[in-house]
Amino acid sequence: MKAIREARGISLRRLAKDIGRDPGFLSRVEDDKQGAGPGTLHLYASYLDVPLAAITHKEIPRDQERPGSPHGDDADPPPDGDQGSC
């Protein structure tokens, strides 16, 4: 959840205000310290314009990754000479 929101450049406070939820509550939900009901999850997903499944999975969905993400195929390779010596 948090990775998608941050990738979109949306602050937690802005999201909370726009969907009518407490920022502390959303922070705990994003950090997996508290659960959220279906209503909040639907508001969150709708606001970010992503499918509900995109925010309920633990890993970043491939179509939501940022360029250069260490999780994506487009990550920069290590520079030459950084591959260790024999």
Buried (B, 14 or more C-beta within 10 A) or exposed (E): BBBBBEBBEBEBEEBBEEBEBEBEEBBBBBEEEEEBEEEBBBBBBEBBEBEEEBBEEEEBBEEBBBEEBEEEEEEEEEEEEEEEEE
